[in-house]
Amino acid sequence: MTACFIADVRRLGNIDRGPSSVARLFVDSYGLQALFAYRLGRWLLRAARRPYLWPVLPVLWPIYYLLSRCVRVAYDIRLELSADIGPGFYIGHFGDVQVRGCRIGADCSIGHFTHIGPAATGPGPVIGDRVWIGVHAQIVGSHRIGSDATVGAASVIQGDIPAGVLCLGNPARLVRRNYDNRLMLGLEDVAQSSDAVS
């Protein structure tokens, strides 16, 4: 839980400035508050398989429930524990964010009014690393989104998306290959360092 949450916080800013800067980021970011509740819930699921942690479960489960309910009611962000969300996740804004029954890689970003999850039957989507998903996007079903892909705003995914492409529309179609989304993800220092090497 701790390593993943630290990666989530790092996506928002420099946490090396001390606890006060982390506290400020936490207060100002609705998405980070939702991620804290989600990370706690996922840790509790893992802790249930370790008998030496059982004494803390009756205390922490109600705290998780209260935090997750507050996030849902206040911000309408629903990060279900059935989702496996990698470290460095970023939620751009609050309002009708639903993530469930899926697997999401590291350093991904989503906007508000975004739905990611399984269809009525079958498994949910599998999303690679460093994927940017725009506002009002829908990824529902057992689709695979390759790493470094970009799903444009209001796009509806109805099939697999290759790595490193830009897709747009309803249904989403491939618009551009070798699309660099590092600046959109806020990973510009990664982009600058790789450009310096090449």
Order of alpha helices (4+ residues) and beta strands (2+ residues): alpha-alpha-alpha-alpha-beta-beta-beta-beta-beta-beta-beta-beta-beta-beta-beta-beta-beta-beta-beta-alpha
